[in-house]
């Protein structure tokens, strides 16, 4: 048993960056720190040694971490995959992938309440497959600016949504 002072990591759900640790007064299974440390260790300055930990015989069973990764459990991975495919494979790869998964791309996002994510993903897919024709009916090169804006909108929205999901995972639920 220890006391921890830390900083929440806004980019990772369920992650605490410890800054200092201390012994729990009166606990038998706690840190055994030198008296000059005054019951606490600054993890950026002090170096914990094996002697500072309770003996193995005293230590109880380890408690499993029960962190919930709200980003991994959301259907936003579909948008993340599309954005990454746009970077690695380009416009045609997005268009081909979306042709195979058109129905399964936005429906789960909308059901989960991510309507804007569904809209920006749909816009990216639509723009990736857009090809104009000239006066003679020949295919023309698509406008790179519109595709870039669609990709940027999807990327910016995805980053903001994931960050908000992580931030909300750190807020304690209100008890009525």
FITI-721627 format. One line per field, with one value per atom (N, C-alpha, C): residue number from 1; atom name; z, x, y. Coordinates in pm, 1 decimal, m for minus. Example, Ala and Ser with C-alpha at 12.3 -4.5 7.8 and 13.67 -1.06 7.14 Angstrom:
# residues 2
k <- 1 / 1 / 1 / 2 / 2 / 2
a <- N / CA / C / N / CA / C
c3 <- 780.0 / 780.0 / 780.0 / 708.0 / 714.0 / 787.0
c1 <- 1319.0 / 1230.0 / 1320.0 / 1285.0 / 1367.0 / 1290.0
c2 <- m569.0 / m450.0 / m330.0 / m225.0 / m106.0 / 3.0
This chain:
# residues 176
k <- 1 / 1 / 1 / 2 / 2 / 2 / 3 / 3 / 3 / 4 / 4 / 4 / 5 / 5 / 5 / 6 / 6 / 6 / 7 / 7 / 7 / 8 / 8 / 8 / 9 / 9 / 9 / 10 / 10 / 10 / 11 / 11 / 11 / 12 / 12 / 12 / 13 / 13 / 13 / 14 / 14 / 14 / 15 / 15 / 15 / 16 / 16 / 16 / 17 / 17 / 17 / 18 / 18 / 18 / 19 / 19 / 19 / 20 / 20 / 20 / 21 / 21 / 21 / 22 / 22 / 22 / 23 / 23 / 23 / 24 / 24 / 24 / 25 / 25 / 25 / 26 / 26 / 26 / 27 / 27 / 27 / 28 / 28 / 28 / 29 / 29 / 29 / 30 / 30 / 30 / 31 / 31 / 31 / 32 / 32 / 32 / 33 / 33 / 33 / 34 / 34 / 34 / 35 / 35 / 35 / 36 / 36 / 36 / 37 / 37 / 37 / 38 / 38 / 38 / 39 / 39 / 39 / 40 / 40 / 40 / 41 / 41 / 41 / 42 / 42 / 42 / 43 / 43 / 43 / 44 / 44 / 44 / 45 / 45 / 45 / 46 / 46 / 46 / 47 / 47 / 47 / 48 / 48 / 48 / 49 / 49 / 49 / 50 / 50 / 50 / 51 / 51 / 51 / 52 / 52 / 52 / 53 / 53 / 53 / 54 / 54 / 54 / 55 / 55 / 55 / 56 / 56 / 56 / 57 / 57 / 57 / 58 / 58 / 58 / 59 / 59 / 59 / 60 / 60 / 60 / 61 / 61 / 61 / 62 / 62 / 62 / 63 / 63 / 63 / 64 / 64 / 64 / 65 / 65 / 65 / 66 / 66 / 66 / 67 / 67 / 67 / 68 / 68 / 68 / 69 / 69 / 69 / 70 / 70 / 70 / 71 / 71 / 71 / 72 / 72 / 72 / 73 / 73 / 73 / 74 / 74 / 74 / 75 / 75 / 75 / 76 / 76 / 76 / 77 / 77 / 77 / 78 / 78 / 78 / 79 / 79 / 79 / 80 / 80 / 80 / 81 / 81 / 81 / 82 / 82 / 82 / 83 / 83 / 83 / 84 / 84 / 84 / 85 / 85 / 85 / 86 / 86 / 86 / 87 / 87 / 87 / 88 / 88 / 88 / 89 / 89 / 89 / 90 / 90 / 90 / 91 / 91 / 91 / 92 / 92 / 92 / 93 / 93 / 93 / 94 / 94 / 94 / 95 / 95 / 95 / 96 / 96 / 96 / 97 / 97 / 97 / 98 / 98 / 98 / 99 / 99 / 99 / 100 / 100 / 100 / 101 / 101 / 101 / 102 / 102 / 102 / 103 / 103 / 103 / 104 / 104 / 104 / 105 / 105 / 105 / 106 / 106 / 106 / 107 / 107 / 107 / 108 / 108 / 108 / 109 / 109 / 109 / 110 / 110 / 110 / 111 / 111 / 111 / 112 / 112 / 112 / 113 / 113 / 113 / 114 / 114 / 114 / 115 / 115 / 115 / 116 / 116 / 116 / 117 / 117 / 117 / 118 / 118 / 118 / 119 / 119 / 119 / 120 / 120 / 120 / 121 / 121 / 121 / 122 / 122 / 122 / 123 / 123 / 123 / 124 / 124 / 124 / 125 / 125 / 125 / 126 / 126 / 126 / 127 / 127 / 127 / 128 / 128 / 128 / 129 / 129 / 129 / 130 / 130 / 130 / 131 / 131 / 131 / 132 / 132 / 132 / 133 / 133 / 133 / 134 / 134 / 134 / 135 / 135 / 135 / 136 / 136 / 136 / 137 / 137 / 137 / 138 / 138 / 138 / 139 / 139 / 139 / 140 / 140 / 140 / 141 / 141 / 141 / 142 / 142 / 142 / 143 / 143 / 143 / 144 / 144 / 144 / 145 / 145 / 145 / 146 / 146 / 146 / 147 / 147 / 147 / 148 / 148 / 148 / 149 / 149 / 149 / 150 / 150 / 150 / 151 / 151 / 151 / 152 / 152 / 152 / 153 / 153 / 153 / 154 / 154 / 154 / 155 / 155 / 155 / 156 / 156 / 156 / 157 / 157 / 157 / 158 / 158 / 158 / 159 / 159 / 159 / 160 / 160 / 160 / 161 / 161 / 161 / 162 / 162 / 162 / 163 / 163 / 163 / 164 / 164 / 164 / 165 / 165 / 165 / 166 / 166 / 166 / 167 / 167 / 167 / 168 / 168 / 168 / 169 / 169 / 169 / 170 / 170 / 170 / 171 / 171 / 171 / 172 / 172 / 172 / 173 / 173 / 173 / 174 / 174 / 174 / 175 / 175 / 175 / 176 / 176 / 176
a <- N / CA / C / N / CA / C / N / CA / C / N / CA / C / N / CA / C / N / CA / C / N / CA / C / N / CA / C / N / CA / C / N / CA / C / N / CA / C / N / CA / C / N / CA / C / N / CA / C / N / CA / C / N / CA / C / N / CA / C / N / CA / C / N / CA / C / N / CA / C / N / CA / C / N / CA / C / N / CA / C / N / CA / C / N / CA / C / N / CA / C / N / CA / C / N / CA / C / N / CA / C / N / CA / C / N / CA / C / N / CA / C / N / CA / C / N / CA / C / N / CA / C / N / CA / C / N / CA / C / N / CA / C / N / CA / C / N / CA / C / N / CA / C / N / CA / C / N / CA / C / N / CA / C / N / CA / C / N / CA / C / N / CA / C / N / CA / C / N / CA / C / N / CA / C / N / CA / C / N / CA / C / N / CA / C / N / CA / C / N / CA / C / N / CA / C / N / CA / C / N / CA / C / N / CA / C / N / CA / C / N / CA / C / N / CA / C / N / CA / C / N / CA / C / N / CA / C / N / CA / C / N / CA / C / N / CA / C / N / CA / C / N / CA / C / N / CA / C / N / CA / C / N / CA / C / N / CA / C / N / CA / C / N / CA / C / N / CA / C / N / CA / C / N / CA / C / N / CA / C / N / CA / C / N / CA / C / N / CA / C / N / CA / C / N / CA / C / N / CA / C / N / CA / C / N / CA / C / N / CA / C / N / CA / C / N / CA / C / N / CA / C / N / CA / C / N / CA / C / N / CA / C / N / CA / C / N / CA / C / N / CA / C / N / CA / C / N / CA / C / N / CA / C / N / CA / C / N / CA / C / N / CA / C / N / CA / C / N / CA / C / N / CA / C / N / CA / C / N / CA / C / N / CA / C / N / CA / C / N / CA / C / N / CA / C / N / CA / C / N / CA / C / N / CA / C / N / CA / C / N / CA / C / N / CA / C / N / CA / C / N / CA / C / N / CA / C / N / CA / C / N / CA / C / N / CA / C / N / CA / C / N / CA / C / N / CA / C / N / CA / C / N / CA / C / N / CA / C / N / CA / C / N / CA / C / N / CA / C / N / CA / C / N / CA / C / N / CA / C / N / CA / C / N / CA / C / N / CA / C / N / CA / C / N / CA / C / N / CA / C / N / CA / C / N / CA / C / N / CA / C / N / CA / C / N / CA / C / N / CA / C / N / CA / C / N / CA / C / N / CA / C / N / CA / C / N / CA / C / N / CA / C / N / CA / C / N / CA / C / N / CA / C / N / CA / C / N / CA / C / N / CA / C / N / CA / C / N / CA / C / N / CA / C / N / CA / C / N / CA / C / N / CA / C / N / CA / C / N / CA / C / N / CA / C / N / CA / C / N / CA / C / N / CA / C / N / CA / C / N / CA / C / N / CA / C
c3 <- 0.0 / 0.0 / 0.0 / m92.5 / m101.8 / m133.5 / m105.9 / m149.4 / m272.3 / m369.5 / m494.5 / m526.4 / m561.2 / m617.0 / m763.2 / m852.3 / m993.4 / m1079.5 / m1205.1 / m1304.7 / m1400.0 / m1425.1 / m1521.1 / m1660.4 / m1739.8 / m1876.8 / m1966.4 / m2022.1 / m2101.7 / m2235.0 / m2275.1 / m2402.8 / m2391.8 / m2270.5 / m2252.7 / m2141.8 / m2173.8 / m2074.4 / m1966.0 / m1843.0 / m1731.2 / m1700.0 / m1738.3 / m1715.9 / m1621.8 / m1517.8 / m1420.2 / m1422.0 / m1436.3 / m1433.7 / m1290.6 / m1215.7 / m1075.6 / m1065.1 / m972.2 / m947.1 / m815.0 / m716.8 / m585.2 / m521.7 / m435.8 / m362.1 / m215.0 / m133.1 / 9.5 / 80.4 / 200.8 / 283.4 / 344.0 / 365.3 / 430.6 / 580.2 / 661.5 / 805.5 / 867.8 / 949.3 / 1020.0 / 939.7 / 811.4 / 729.1 / 742.5 / 747.9 / 757.9 / 620.5 / 519.8 / 383.4 / 307.6 / 332.8 / 267.8 / 244.8 / 184.9 / 159.4 / 290.2 / 289.6 / 403.9 / 358.9 / 375.6 / 325.8 / 436.1 / 399.8 / 498.9 / 571.8 / 699.2 / 776.5 / 713.1 / 645.9 / 585.8 / 466.9 / 414.2 / 305.4 / 357.4 / 488.9 / 556.1 / 504.2 / 477.8 / 441.0 / 296.7 / 212.3 / 71.1 / m18.4 / m142.9 / m241.2 / m364.9 / m404.9 / m528.6 / m641.0 / m729.3 / m832.0 / m939.0 / m944.9 / m1037.9 / m977.8 / m845.9 / m776.3 / m699.9 / m617.2 / m534.3 / m614.6 / m580.4 / m649.1 / m550.5 / m579.1 / m492.4 / m514.1 / m406.5 / m409.2 / m362.0 / m380.1 / m334.2 / m184.1 / m107.3 / 38.3 / 82.5 / m5.5 / 28.6 / 18.6 / m44.5 / m62.9 / 49.9 / 86.0 / 190.1 / 142.9 / 233.6 / 192.8 / 121.2 / 33.2 / m46.7 / 38.6 / 150.5 / 236.5 / 291.0 / 313.8 / 368.0 / 260.5 / 140.0 / 34.9 / 2.1 / m6.9 / m40.5 / m189.3 / m234.0 / m377.8 / m455.6 / m572.7 / m656.8 / m704.1 / m702.6 / m749.4 / m898.4 / m978.5 / m1122.5 / m1150.9 / m1249.9 / m1290.3 / m1366.8 / m1338.6 / m1405.0 / m1483.3 / m1555.0 / m1634.7 / m1757.0 / m1786.4 / m1901.6 / m2007.9 / m2124.3 / m2234.2 / m2317.6 / m2292.7 / m2360.0 / m2509.5 / m2550.8 / m2693.4 / m2765.5 / m2706.4 / m2770.9 / m2777.6 / m2681.0 / m2679.4 / m2769.7 / m2820.0 / m2905.3 / m3051.6 / m3136.0 / m3278.2 / m3355.6 / m3286.0 / m3353.7 / m3427.1 / m3397.3 / m3466.1 / m3616.7 / m3656.2 / m3798.8 / m3866.8 / m3799.2 / m3854.3 / m3851.9 / m3741.9 / m3730.7 / m3845.5 / m3872.5 / m3982.0 / m4115.6 / m4138.4 / m4263.7 / m4279.1 / m4172.0 / m4175.1 / m4201.0 / m4134.4 / m4154.8 / m4295.5 / m4347.1 / m4483.5 / m4584.2 / m4556.2 / m4645.1 / m4650.0 / m4538.3 / m4535.0 / m4605.0 / m4571.6 / m4625.3 / m4768.4 / m4802.4 / m4933.4 / m5030.4 / m4978.8 / m5065.1 / m5098.4 / m5184.7 / m5223.8 / m5276.9 / m5366.2 / m5426.9 / m5325.0 / m5230.8 / m5128.8 / m5040.2 / m5007.7 / m4926.5 / m5004.3 / m5131.1 / m5213.1 / m5226.3 / m5248.6 / m5262.6 / m5131.9 / m5022.2 / m4892.2 / m4855.6 / m4885.9 / m4851.9 / m4937.5 / m5059.3 / m5145.0 / m5081.4 / m5020.6 / m4958.0 / m4824.7 / m4754.5 / m4618.9 / m4605.3 / m4710.6 / m4707.5 / m4598.7 / m4588.3 / m4490.2 / m4348.0 / m4330.9 / m4195.4 / m4142.1 / m4221.8 / m4177.0 / m4085.7 / m4130.3 / m4055.4 / m3961.2 / m3989.8 / m3905.4 / m3759.5 / m3729.6 / m3588.8 / m3521.5 / m3598.5 / m3542.8 / m3505.2 / m3593.6 / m3565.2 / m3447.1 / m3440.7 / m3328.7 / m3194.4 / m3195.6 / m3071.7 / m3039.7 / m3126.4 / m3101.1 / m3161.2 / m3239.7 / m3303.7 / m3443.3 / m3448.8 / m3577.9 / m3657.7 / m3590.2 / m3662.1 / m3716.5 / m3639.4 / m3687.4 / m3810.9 / m3810.1 / m3926.7 / m4046.1 / m4020.8 / m4129.6 / m4191.0 / m4107.8 / m4163.7 / m4232.4 / m4181.7 / m4248.0 / m4383.4 / m4387.4 / m4514.9 / m4613.7 / m4565.7 / m4653.7 / m4709.8 / m4626.4 / m4673.6 / m4779.4 / m4755.6 / m4853.0 / m4983.5 / m4972.5 / m5093.4 / m5173.6 / m5103.9 / m5173.2 / m5232.7 / m5168.5 / m5221.9 / m5352.8 / m5371.2 / m5491.2 / m5597.4 / m5570.3 / m5664.1 / m5781.6 / m5901.0 / m6023.2 / m6120.9 / m6164.3 / m6260.3 / m6403.2 / m6494.2 / m6636.9 / m6709.0 / m6815.2 / m6893.9 / m6997.9 / m7086.5 / m7187.3 / m7283.5 / m7296.6 / m7387.1 / m7315.5 / m7186.2 / m7110.6 / m7053.2 / m7068.6 / m7014.1 / m6864.3 / m6789.0 / m6646.8 / m6626.8 / m6532.1 / m6498.8 / m6361.8 / m6335.3 / m6203.5 / m6097.2 / m5987.4 / m5882.1 / m5814.1 / m5751.3 / m5682.3 / m5553.1 / m5543.7 / m5424.1 / m5300.5 / m5318.6 / m5202.8 / m5129.2 / m5204.5 / m5139.5 / m5062.0 / m5119.1 / m5049.6 / m4924.2 / m4934.8 / m4819.4 / m4708.9 / m4745.3 / m4644.0 / m4578.7 / m4656.3 / m4599.7 / m4504.3 / m4542.7 / m4455.7 / m4329.1 / m4342.5 / m4226.9 / m4131.6 / m4184.9 / m4100.1 / m4022.9 / m4090.3 / m4023.9 / m3916.8 / m3947.8 / m3853.1 / m3731.7 / m3754.6 / m3643.2 / m3554.3 / m3615.9 / m3536.0 / m3456.9 / m3519.6 / m3451.7 / m3330.8 / m3348.9 / m3237.7 / m3124.1 / m3156.2 / m3052.3 / m2980.6 / m3054.5 / m2994.0 / m2903.3 / m2948.7 / m2865.0 / m2738.2 / m2751.6 / m2634.8 / m2535.2 / m2584.1 / m2495.8 / m2429.1 / m2501.1 / m2439.6 / m2326.6 / m2349.2 / m2246.2 / m2127.4 / m2155.4 / m2046.4 / m1965.3 / m2032.4 / m1960.9 / m1879.3 / m1917.2 / m1838.9 / m1704.0 / m1691.8 / m1564.8 / m1474.4 / m1524.8 / m1444.4 / m1369.9 / m1240.4 / m1159.2 / m1195.2 / m1204.4 / m1236.0 / m1121.2 / m1157.0 / m1056.0 / m989.9 / m860.1 / m784.4 / m738.0 / m778.9 / m743.4 / m622.9
c1 <- 84.7 / 0.0 / 89.0 / 61.3 / 136.9 / 44.1 / 90.9 / 22.6 / 96.3 / 21.1 / 81.5 / 30.5 / 122.7 / 88.2 / 128.9 / 33.5 / 64.0 / m12.5 / 17.0 / m49.1 / m122.9 / m249.7 / m327.2 / m272.5 / m264.0 / m216.3 / m337.9 / m353.6 / m473.7 / m477.4 / m366.2 / m363.1 / m386.2 / m390.1 / m409.0 / m509.1 / m613.6 / m716.4 / m659.6 / m695.3 / m654.1 / m506.0 / m437.6 / m293.3 / m262.7 / m188.8 / m143.9 / 7.8 / 66.9 / 212.1 / 252.5 / 308.4 / 342.5 / 457.7 / 442.7 / 547.2 / 617.6 / 539.5 / 595.6 / 514.6 / 579.0 / 512.4 / 547.2 / 461.0 / 486.4 / 431.5 / 483.6 / 437.0 / 301.6 / 221.0 / 92.1 / 114.7 / 89.1 / 112.5 / 29.5 / 93.5 / 25.0 / 9.7 / 38.2 / 24.6 / 150.7 / 132.3 / 248.4 / 308.3 / 224.5 / 271.3 / 281.5 / 386.8 / 405.5 / 553.6 / 585.9 / 725.6 / 802.3 / 928.8 / 1017.9 / 1125.8 / 1094.6 / 1182.9 / 1275.6 / 1394.1 / 1486.7 / 1424.2 / 1458.9 / 1400.0 / 1424.0 / 1537.8 / 1566.5 / 1475.7 / 1405.1 / 1310.3 / 1174.8 / 1155.5 / 1032.6 / 906.5 / 918.0 / 801.4 / 755.5 / 834.5 / 794.5 / 918.0 / 894.6 / 1002.6 / 961.1 / 1043.8 / 1024.1 / 1079.5 / 992.7 / 1035.6 / 1124.7 / 1130.4 / 1221.3 / 1358.9 / 1369.7 / 1496.0 / 1547.0 / 1460.6 / 1500.1 / 1492.8 / 1581.0 / 1581.6 / 1540.4 / 1427.4 / 1380.7 / 1466.2 / 1496.5 / 1575.4 / 1487.8 / 1535.1 / 1462.0 / 1440.2 / 1533.0 / 1519.5 / 1405.8 / 1360.6 / 1250.6 / 1114.3 / 1110.4 / 985.3 / 968.0 / 844.9 / 826.2 / 877.3 / 919.2 / 963.4 / 850.6 / 888.6 / 790.3 / 690.0 / 732.9 / 642.7 / 531.6 / 560.2 / 459.9 / 363.2 / 411.4 / 329.1 / 212.0 / 95.0 / m26.1 / m31.1 / m136.2 / m148.9 / m166.1 / m109.3 / m119.2 / m262.5 / m307.2 / m442.3 / m436.0 / m520.4 / m518.1 / m568.0 / m507.2 / m551.2 / m681.8 / m774.0 / m904.1 / m929.7 / m830.9 / m846.8 / m932.5 / m1023.7 / m1110.6 / m1061.5 / m1030.2 / m985.6 / m1107.4 / m1160.4 / m1282.9 / m1262.6 / m1143.0 / m1117.0 / m1117.4 / m1052.1 / m1045.8 / m1182.8 / m1269.5 / m1401.6 / m1502.7 / m1468.8 / m1561.2 / m1541.7 / m1640.4 / m1625.4 / m1539.8 / m1469.5 / m1384.2 / m1267.0 / m1239.0 / m1129.4 / m1155.5 / m1281.3 / m1314.5 / m1264.7 / m1284.6 / m1237.3 / m1084.5 / m1024.8 / m878.3 / m819.9 / m880.4 / m832.1 / m841.8 / m951.8 / m971.6 / m868.6 / m844.0 / m745.8 / m606.0 / m570.7 / m438.6 / m425.2 / m531.7 / m530.1 / m512.1 / m572.3 / m557.2 / m412.5 / m341.5 / m200.7 / m113.6 / m133.8 / m44.7 / m79.0 / m207.1 / m245.8 / m295.5 / m333.1 / m380.2 / m527.6 / m567.2 / m706.8 / m770.9 / m703.5 / m762.4 / m781.3 / m687.9 / m700.4 / m822.3 / m847.8 / m966.0 / m1092.7 / m1094.5 / m1213.1 / m1240.3 / m1136.0 / m1154.0 / m1198.3 / m1137.8 / m1174.6 / m1317.5 / m1356.7 / m1491.7 / m1596.8 / m1561.7 / m1656.2 / m1693.5 / m1595.0 / m1619.8 / m1692.8 / m1670.1 / m1723.5 / m1817.9 / m1882.9 / m1965.4 / m2072.7 / m2142.2 / m2250.3 / m2197.9 / m2086.5 / m2036.6 / m1950.0 / m1928.9 / m1843.2 / m1917.3 / m2027.5 / m2092.5 / m2203.0 / m2267.5 / m2380.0 / m2339.7 / m2230.2 / m2191.9 / m2156.2 / m2098.6 / m2066.0 / m2193.0 / m2290.3 / m2417.3 / m2490.3 / m2491.4 / m2558.0 / m2494.5 / m2362.6 / m2292.4 / m2298.5 / m2360.6 / m2373.7 / m2264.0 / m2176.8 / m2069.0 / m2113.2 / m2215.8 / m2272.8 / m2177.1 / m2104.0 / m2008.9 / m1893.4 / m1847.9 / m1742.3 / m1790.4 / m1916.7 / m1972.5 / m1978.6 / m2013.5 / m2023.7 / m1886.7 / m1784.4 / m1651.9 / m1591.1 / m1619.8 / m1571.6 / m1639.9 / m1769.4 / m1842.9 / m1792.0 / m1761.8 / m1709.9 / m1573.3 / m1489.0 / m1357.5 / m1372.3 / m1463.2 / m1486.1 / m1541.0 / m1637.2 / m1697.0 / m1593.4 / m1510.0 / m1408.4 / m1298.7 / m1271.4 / m1167.0 / m1210.4 / m1340.4 / m1392.4 / m1439.8 / m1424.7 / m1473.1 / m1374.8 / m1426.6 / m1346.8 / m1434.3 / m1385.6 / m1460.7 / m1433.1 / m1508.0 / m1488.5 / m1474.8 / m1396.5 / m1380.5 / m1492.0 / m1483.3 / m1588.2 / m1603.7 / m1499.7 / m1505.6 / m1540.7 / m1570.6 / m1609.2 / m1493.9 / m1372.7 / m1256.5 / m1244.2 / m1195.4 / m1173.3 / m1063.3 / m1084.7 / m983.7 / m925.9 / m814.7 / m754.1 / m842.6 / m862.0 / m945.9 / m875.1 / m954.6 / m901.4 / m831.0 / m699.5 / m627.6 / m662.9 / m705.0 / m737.8 / m861.9 / m962.8 / m1086.0 / m1059.7 / m978.5 / m942.8 / m861.1 / m767.5 / m685.4 / m772.0 / m868.2 / m956.6 / m1043.8 / m1091.9 / m1174.0 / m1090.7 / m966.5 / m878.8 / m846.5 / m817.5 / m785.6 / m903.9 / m1023.9 / m1143.5 / m1161.7 / m1144.0 / m1158.2 / m1051.0 / m928.0 / m818.1 / m835.8 / m870.6 / m889.0 / m1005.2 / m1114.9 / m1229.4 / m1196.1 / m1126.0 / m1088.5 / m999.8 / m899.7 / m809.7 / m884.4 / m972.7 / m1048.7 / m1145.3 / m1208.6 / m1303.4 / m1232.5 / m1120.4 / m1045.2 / m994.6 / m947.1 / m898.3 / m1011.6 / m1130.1 / m1244.3 / m1290.2 / m1286.3 / m1320.2 / m1223.3 / m1096.2 / m995.9 / m1016.9 / m1041.9 / m1064.4 / m1188.3 / m1291.3 / m1413.3 / m1394.9 / m1298.0 / m1274.4 / m1212.1 / m1151.7 / m1090.7 / m1188.4 / m1300.9 / m1397.9 / m1484.7 / m1494.8 / m1577.9 / m1724.4 / m1802.6 / m1944.1 / m2018.1 / m2115.8 / m2194.6 / m2290.5 / m2298.2 / m2388.5 / m2505.7 / m2623.8 / m2745.4 / m2812.6
c2 <- m117.3 / 0.0 / 123.3 / 211.0 / 335.3 / 451.2 / 570.1 / 691.6 / 741.5 / 788.9 / 834.6 / 974.7 / 1062.4 / 1191.9 / 1182.9 / 1211.9 / 1196.3 / 1292.6 / 1286.0 / 1368.6 / 1276.4 / 1308.9 / 1231.7 / 1255.9 / 1151.7 / 1164.3 / 1186.2 / 1307.9 / 1336.0 / 1262.1 / 1203.1 / 1133.1 / 983.4 / 930.6 / 786.3 / 761.6 / 689.1 / 658.8 / 568.9 / 596.9 / 512.0 / 518.1 / 627.4 / 635.9 / 751.2 / 720.1 / 818.5 / 819.4 / 936.1 / 950.1 / 985.5 / 889.2 / 917.6 / 1016.1 / 1110.7 / 1210.0 / 1182.4 / 1137.3 / 1107.5 / 995.4 / 918.8 / 812.2 / 826.6 / 772.6 / 779.0 / 657.6 / 636.3 / 525.3 / 560.4 / 460.0 / 479.2 / 461.8 / 566.2 / 554.7 / 442.1 / 362.5 / 253.9 / 126.1 / 128.3 / 7.1 / m77.1 / m208.3 / m296.7 / m324.9 / m330.1 / m357.0 / m225.4 / m150.6 / m22.2 / 1.0 / 112.5 / 145.8 / 164.6 / 129.8 / 149.0 / 246.5 / 375.5 / 481.2 / 530.3 / 580.6 / 634.7 / 754.7 / 775.4 / 885.6 / 1022.9 / 1042.1 / 1172.6 / 1204.8 / 1106.0 / 1129.7 / 1175.0 / 1169.8 / 1216.4 / 1146.5 / 1018.3 / 937.8 / 949.0 / 1013.1 / 1026.4 / 1022.9 / 983.4 / 976.4 / 1054.6 / 1148.2 / 1223.7 / 1136.5 / 1088.7 / 993.3 / 1055.2 / 1187.3 / 1252.4 / 1274.2 / 1255.1 / 1282.5 / 1160.6 / 1102.8 / 988.5 / 859.4 / 768.0 / 639.8 / 531.4 / 467.0 / 359.3 / 235.4 / 166.9 / 44.4 / m70.9 / m190.8 / m308.8 / m308.7 / m249.8 / m245.1 / m154.8 / m65.8 / 24.5 / m44.0 / m157.9 / m231.6 / m332.5 / m365.4 / m466.4 / m602.5 / m687.2 / m821.3 / m895.3 / m985.0 / m1058.4 / m1134.4 / m1188.4 / m1265.3 / m1176.8 / m1049.5 / m959.1 / m909.2 / m896.7 / m838.4 / m929.8 / m869.8 / m945.1 / m971.4 / m1038.0 / m1065.6 / m935.3 / m933.2 / m813.8 / m796.7 / m673.0 / m641.8 / m611.0 / m675.1 / m647.4 / m506.6 / m443.2 / m309.9 / m323.5 / m233.9 / m241.2 / m113.8 / m66.0 / 55.1 / 24.4 / 114.1 / 99.5 / 196.5 / 144.7 / 229.2 / 266.4 / 386.3 / 428.1 / 448.2 / 484.6 / 503.7 / 369.2 / 269.0 / 137.6 / 71.4 / 101.6 / 39.9 / 111.2 / 229.1 / 303.3 / 261.8 / 289.3 / 255.2 / 355.3 / 444.1 / 542.1 / 476.7 / 351.7 / 284.0 / 280.0 / 283.5 / 282.6 / 409.9 / 522.6 / 649.7 / 652.8 / 604.4 / 600.1 / 517.4 / 402.4 / 316.2 / 387.3 / 459.0 / 531.3 / 643.6 / 717.1 / 826.8 / 771.9 / 662.9 / 603.0 / 544.8 / 488.4 / 436.1 / 549.0 / 664.1 / 779.9 / 825.7 / 814.4 / 854.1 / 750.8 / 625.3 / 522.2 / 481.0 / 478.3 / 427.6 / 532.2 / 647.3 / 754.5 / 745.4 / 833.8 / 852.5 / 724.5 / 655.1 / 535.3 / 423.8 / 411.6 / 307.0 / 331.6 / 457.2 / 490.6 / 458.9 / 496.7 / 471.0 / 321.0 / 242.4 / 97.4 / 33.7 / 72.9 / 15.7 / 52.0 / 173.9 / 218.6 / 149.1 / 112.2 / 40.3 / m93.3 / m158.8 / m288.5 / m274.7 / m163.7 / m148.7 / m30.1 / 11.2 / 132.1 / 127.2 / 17.1 / 7.5 / m5.5 / m72.9 / m96.8 / 17.1 / 121.8 / 231.3 / 329.0 / 381.7 / 489.2 / 443.6 / 333.5 / 290.1 / 269.0 / 197.8 / 182.8 / 315.3 / 407.0 / 538.5 / 614.2 / 612.0 / 681.6 / 617.8 / 484.5 / 416.4 / 452.3 / 472.7 / 505.2 / 654.5 / 734.2 / 876.2 / 961.5 / 902.6 / 977.0 / 1021.1 / 1104.7 / 1145.2 / 1232.9 / 1320.3 / 1405.1 / 1321.6 / 1223.9 / 1134.9 / 1058.9 / 1015.9 / 948.1 / 1042.7 / 1168.7 / 1266.4 / 1297.6 / 1317.3 / 1349.2 / 1226.9 / 1107.9 / 986.1 / 969.7 / 995.4 / 987.1 / 1090.2 / 1210.3 / 1315.1 / 1276.9 / 1215.9 / 1171.1 / 1062.1 / 969.2 / 861.6 / 918.6 / 1009.6 / 1068.4 / 1146.0 / 1221.0 / 1300.4 / 1212.0 / 1099.3 / 1011.0 / 945.8 / 930.6 / 864.3 / 963.0 / 1092.3 / 1194.3 / 1208.4 / 1193.5 / 1214.3 / 1291.5 / 1402.5 / 1482.6 / 1439.7 / 1498.5 / 1471.3 / 1605.3 / 1602.6 / 1725.2 / 1733.5 / 1831.6 / 1854.6 / 1736.5 / 1653.4 / 1539.3 / 1408.2 / 1417.6 / 1298.8 / 1220.0 / 1270.6 / 1202.0 / 1233.4 / 1132.9 / 1154.7 / 1257.5 / 1347.2 / 1448.3 / 1417.8 / 1479.9 / 1462.0 / 1527.8 / 1460.3 / 1517.5 / 1634.4 / 1719.1 / 1836.2 / 1792.2 / 1811.0 / 1766.4 / 1847.8 / 1973.6 / 2056.7 / 2006.5 / 1967.1 / 1918.8 / 1790.1 / 1703.6 / 1579.1 / 1609.5 / 1701.9 / 1739.1 / 1798.1 / 1881.8 / 1939.8 / 1832.4 / 1737.3 / 1629.0 / 1543.8 / 1514.5 / 1436.5 / 1514.4 / 1642.3 / 1725.7 / 1735.6 / 1750.1 / 1757.1 / 1626.2 / 1513.6 / 1383.3 / 1365.0 / 1402.7 / 1388.1 / 1477.0 / 1603.3 / 1697.5 / 1654.6 / 1612.9 / 1569.7 / 1443.4 / 1350.2 / 1226.6 / 1255.6 / 1341.4 / 1374.5 / 1441.9 / 1534.9 / 1604.7 / 1511.2 / 1423.6 / 1328.9 / 1230.1 / 1176.2 / 1082.5 / 1151.3 / 1274.5 / 1348.0 / 1372.5 / 1405.3 / 1428.7 / 1299.2 / 1188.4 / 1059.4 / 1026.1 / 1050.8 / 1024.3 / 1117.0 / 1245.7 / 1340.7 / 1301.9 / 1260.3 / 1222.6 / 1094.2 / 1010.3 / 888.5 / 921.7 / 1040.3 / 1080.0 / 1153.2 / 1198.4 / 1270.3 / 1170.8 / 1190.9 / 1101.7 / 1121.7 / 1014.2 / 1028.2 / 1095.6 / 1177.9 / 1246.6 / 1149.0 / 1155.7 / 1067.7 / 1150.6 / 1109.7 / 1183.8 / 1124.2
